[in-house]
């Protein structure tokens, strides 16, 4: 079965829904054709000349990266410029590029969950939570077709409550309808009032999944005209957002924990601020540039914030407030997600029956060299 780039991105967007991206972000397709066939996928943080060379030499057709190629408006693309030359090269090599940026930061199993898990944090929660909007979907189905519609809803992502999937409520009743002239009824005859035993299926969906779920439902439903309702709910969905907060198995000194962070993340170098002997146990993390989250981390009782790109004045403010911090760099605090993403995407594509080879970029390096 030939796999298209768009099929892979559908699975990717279930792992990191585009609706989680920040307003200023430019996640999504950067270069390429969603209909192009794909046999090999390369995962990387950045699309650099070295990453493109690795993709070319490895016969890759799609790069899924974390950082978008384009953040601001494009005024021109020239082959003799660094950015434009890279775009030309990608197109000539038939390599598409898709970016999952802040949506992958916030998603469950994304950058921040991978970072918290790598550092051994327990009892983790979202540091800066947002709550997705939920909808209740109600659809009426002939009894004999209820099973296939329920299965289609579940496969499309409906009915997730905590760690449970395919959650529905079902109630039998009688549906009535009268097909008018021009109708092609699945059951009944034109001009005759029909009574059909049907099942009312209720399930919960995330608002951002509604288009996909409704489409799957309609494709599985036998009726020409499907009776269904979508109700907005006040229920809060699972919290998602930037950063994570958790606890270490036991308290350690700040200096010792900084050494652990450097070793676990394989960081080129680590900077930290605070008393080296300070005991830390409650830890806030944010992959990439999360220094601005320090007031929230302090408010929630964190002993230390682990992130990257800590600015000088932010560091001074943290020290003045008695907040410890560890700056392990942008690259090291985000690259930890790539092996986890490979495992998640492998499982999702296998479940969907899509056979592709996914690898993590090997020659990607931090922009900084420490001496």
N, C-alpha and C positions, 0 to 999 in steps of 0.2 A: 504493500500500500504506500503510495507516494504521499509524503508529509509536506504540507505547505507551511510557510513561515507564519501565516496567520493562525494556523491551528496551534502552533507552539505558543504564540503570544496569548491566545485565549486561555491556555493553561496557566501561563505566567500571570495574567491579570486576575486569575482567581486567587493566586498566592499573594499578589500585591495589587489589590484593586486600585485603579487609577483615581477613584474618588477620594483616596486617602492622601493624595499629593497636595502639597501646600499651593496656595494660589499663585505664588511667584514662580513656581517650578515649571520645567518644560519636559516632564517625563513623557514617554511614549515613543512612537516611531520617529527616528531621526533621519534615516536613509534606507531606501530599499523598497521592495515590492512584496506586500503581504501574500501575494499569490505564488511567489517563487518557491520551487521545491527545495527542501532542506534535508540534508543527511547528517550534517555536523553542526554543533552549536558551541561557541566559545563564551565563557563567562569571564568578565573582567570588571574592575572598578572604572577604568578610564580607557578611552579609545585613543591610544598613542600609536606612533609609527611602529614601535616594537610589537604592540598587540596586533596591529594589522598584518605585520610580517608573519607573526605566528599563525594568524588565521589563514593567510594565503598559503603558507607552507604546509599547513595541516588540512587543507581542502575544506575549510569551514565556509558555510553559506550564510550564517547568522551570528552576530555578536550581540549578546545581551549584557549591557553594561549598567553600572550604577550611576555614574555622572553623565548627564546629557552632553552631547556634542555642542549643542546650541542653547545658550541661555538668553541672549538678547536678539533683537531683530537683525536679520541678515540683509545687508545692503548689496552684497555681491559675493560671488563664488568664483575665484580665479585659481587656475591650476598652478600658478607660480607663487602662491601664498601658502603658509603652513596649514591653516584650516582648510582652505579651498583645495589644496593639493591632496589632503587626506580624503576629502569627499570624492574627488576625481578618482583616486586610487581605489576606494571602496566600490564605487560604481563600476569601474573597469573590471574589477575582480569578482563582481557579482556577489558582494557581501552586504547584507542588510545590517542595520544597527537599530536596536531598540533599547531605550533607557528606562529603568525602574529606579527612581531616585528617592524622593521623600516618601512616596507611597511604600517603598520597601523598608525605609527607616521605621515607619509607624506600624506596618503590618505585623500580625502575629507570625512568629517564626522568621522575622526579618532581621535587619541589622542589629537592632538593640536587644532582641531576644538572643541572638547568636552571641553577642558580646557578653551579656549577663551569664549565659550558660558556660561560655569559655572560661570566665573568671570564677566559676563555681558558686554563683549566688543562689540562694534558696529563698522560697516564699516571695518570688518576684511579682511585681505589679507595674503598671504603666506610671511613669513619673509625671507626665503631663497629659492626662487622659482626655480624649474626646469620645463621644458616644454616637455611633451611627443611628440613623433613623430606620425604624422597622415598619413593615407593612404586613397586614394579614391578607392572604390570598384565599378566596373562596371560589370554588368551581363545582359545577354540577355535571356529573358524568353518568352514562348508563352503567348499570351494575357490572356487566361483563367486561367493561373497559376501565374500571376504576383502578385495577392493579397496574396497568401499563401507564396510566396518567400519573399515579403516585410515584412510580419508578422514574419517569421522566422528570418530574419535579425534583426528586431527590438528587438525581444526577446533575441537574442544573444548579444545585446549591440551595434549594428551598429546604425548610424544616430543620435548620441547625439551631439547637439550644444547648449551649455549653459544649460538652464533649459528645453530644448525641446528634446524629443526623437522621434524615428521613422522618422527622416528627410530623405527624398529621393527626387530625381528628375526623372521623367519618360517621355520617348519619344518613340513614336511608329515608327516602320519601318518594313522593309522586310528583313528577314534572309534567306540565301540560303545554302544548303548543299546537298551532294550526298552520301548516305550511301554506303560503300564498302562491299565487301565480308567479312563475319564474324561479321558484325555489327547487333545489334538488335535495330533498330530505334523505338523511341516512336511515331514519326510521319514519314510517308513516307515509301518507299520501297527500297530495296537494288538495286543499280544500276540506280536509277531514281533521277534526279535533282529535289529537292523540293524547294518551296518558301513558307515561313511561316510568317504570321504577328506576330511580336514579340514586346516586350517592353524592351527598354534599361533602366535599373534601376541603378541610381548612388547614392551612399551614402558614408559617411565618417566613418572611423573606426580608433581606436587607434591601433598602431602597435602591442602592447602586446595582443590585443584581436583578432588579425587576424586569428589565427589558429581556435579558437572557432567559429568565425563568418563564415568563409569559410566552415567549417564542417556543420554548421546549414544550410547554403545556399544549399550545395550540397545535403543534405538529403531532403530538401523541393522541389528541382528542379526535373522536370519530365524527363529531357533528360539523356540519357546514357553518353554522353560527353557534359559537360557544358562549354560554352564559357564565360569566365570572365577575367577581368584584374585588377591588383593592381598597382596603381600609387603612388609613394612617393610624399608628399606635403611639401611645405615650410611653410604652415600655422602652427602657434603655437597652441598646444592644451591648455586646461585649466591648469593654473599653479598649481603644486603640489610640496610639499617639506616640510622641517622641519620648525617648528615654525610658529607663527601667530603674526600679528601686528594689533592692533585695538585701539579704543578710549573708555574711560569710558563715561557714560552719563553726568558726570560733574567732575571737578577736585576735588581731595581730598588730604589730607596730606599722605605722605609716610607711617607714622605710622598707620593711620586709614586704609589705603588700605591693609597693612600687616595683620591687624586684620581681615579684610574682607576675605582675602585669607585663613587664618587659619580656620575661621569659615566655609566658603563655601566648602573647600576641606576636612574638618574634619581632618586636619593635627595634628599629635601628638605635633609638635612644629614647629615654623617658625623663621628663622633668616633673618635679613635684614641689608643692608648697605646703608648709605647715611644720609642726614639730615632728622630727623623725621618730621620736619615741611615742607619739600620740597613738592611742589604741583605736583601731578602726574595726567596725563590725557591720554597721549598716551602710550600704554602698549604693550610690546613684551612678548610673552610667548613661552616656549618650554618645553614640558613634559619630565621628566626623567633628563638626564644630558645635559643641554643646555648652560652651562656657557660659552663655547667657542664661542657662537654666539653673545656675548655682543658687539664686535666692529660693527657688522652689525646692531644690534639693535640701537646702538648709531648713526650710520651713517644715519639711516632711521628716526631719530628724536624721538625715544622712550624715555620717561622719566624714565622708570623702566623696568627691565627684571625680569619676574617671571619664575623660573625653579627649579631644584633640583641639589644636588651634586656639589655645587659651591666650587671649590678648593681654598685654602688659597691664593695662589699667584694670581689667577684670581680675587679674591675679592679685593686684594690690587690694582691690575691694574684698576679695575672698579672705585674704590674710587678715585684713582689718576686722572682718566679721567673725574671725575664728573658724573659717571653713577650710578644710584641707582639700587639696586637689591633686590629681595626677594627670599630666598631659602626655599621652602616649602617641600623639600624632594622628592626623586625619587618616592616613593610609592604613596604619595598623589597627585602628579601632573600627574600621569598616571592612577591611579585606576578610576579616573573620567570617563574614556572612557567605562568602562564595562557596566553600565546601557544603555548608548547610543548604544553600540554595540549589546546588547541584543535586543533592539527595532528594529534596522536596520536588524538584522539577522532574527528576527521573521517575519518582513514584507516580506523579500526576500524569505524565505522558504514557507510562506503562498501563495505568488504569484506563486511559483513553484509547489504548491500542495503537499508540503512535511510536514507532521505533526510530529513534534518533540517537546519535552519539554526542554526549555532552561532556566537555572538559573545562577545567579551570585554567586560565592563562598562567603559564609557568614563568614567563620572562618579565612579568610586570614588576616594577620596583617602585619604592618610595621616591618622591621627588627630592627628598632631603638626604644628604650624606652626612653622617655624624663622625667626628674625629675625636 
